[in-house]
Amino acid sequence: MEITTIHSVLPDFRYRAVDASGIVENEICPVFGAVAVTDPNPSPDEVAEWRWVSPDSLRAAIEGAPFAFSPWLVWQHEQLVESKLSE
């Protein structure tokens, strides 16, 4: 995948999550944005499906059904909303 215009979105993002089996993830994961020049080609062992969506469509989906997404995506969305409100 080729990308351009890389920029920091949430440089201090971190999370702690416990899955149903008790595995704990405690990660520091800065979030970046970029412009995709080509489509991604993710490993089928790691990604079941993907699609391009507009930011507004993603926002509406997260707000309408947060359980359908990873907890960290929901937390990233919340932090982005909070940061825009404080601007």
Stockholm file with secondary structure:
# STOCKHOLM 1.0

chainA/1-87         MEITTIHSVLPDFRYRAVDASGIVENEICPVFGAVAVTDPNPSPDEVAEWRWVSPDSLRAAIEGAPFAFSPWLVWQHEQLVESKLSE
#=GR chainA/1-87 SS CCEEEEEEEETTCEEEEECTTCCEEEEECCEEEEEESSCCCCCTTTCSCCCCCCHHHHHHHHHHCGGGSCHHHHHHHHHHHHHHHTC
#=GC SS_cons        CCEEEEEEEETTCEEEEECTTCCEEEEECCEEEEEESSCCCCCTTTCSCCCCCCHHHHHHHHHHCGGGSCHHHHHHHHHHHHHHHTC
//
